[in-house]
Amino acid sequence: MARDHGETIGRTIGCRRCGRKRGMIRRHGLRLCRQCFRDIGRDIGFKKFS
């Protein structure tokens, strides 16, 4: 299925937004670093509970 959508299988190089390699969040196919996730997490539907 990943090959049908043009994505590679396995580990990716870095964040898809800024390219940073540390602090990666790969769950649910996000492939974002934690800093970018904090910036756009609310825009893509995540809620902060605490």
N, C-alpha and C positions, 0 to 999 in steps of 0.2 A: 504494500500500500504506500509506503514512503517513496518508492521509486516512481509511482504514478504521479505524485504531486511535485516531483523535482527535488525532494529533500534526500539527503544522504542518511544512511543507517549508521548508528554508532555515535561516538562523541563528536561534538562540533568544535570548531576552533575557538570561538569566543562569542561575546554578546552580539546579537544581530543588530542592535541599535548603535553601540559605540565601539565594539570590538574588544572590550576589556576581557581578559581571560580568567580573572579571579572573582569569586563570589557569584558563580553562575547559578541560576535557577532554571533547571531543565524540565521540571515537572510539567505535565500537560502540554509539552511541546513549546514552552515559552521561550527558552534560550535567551534569557535576559540576565544581565548582572544585577545584583541587589540594588545598586544605585538607580539604574534605569527603571527597575520594577517599582521603586518608591515613587519615581516621577510619574509613571503612566499606569500604575496599578489600578487606581480608581477609574481611570478612563476606559480600561478594558473589562471592568465589571467586578473587581475585587473590593471587598469591604474591610475596613480596619475596625477590629472589635475592641481593642484596648488602647 
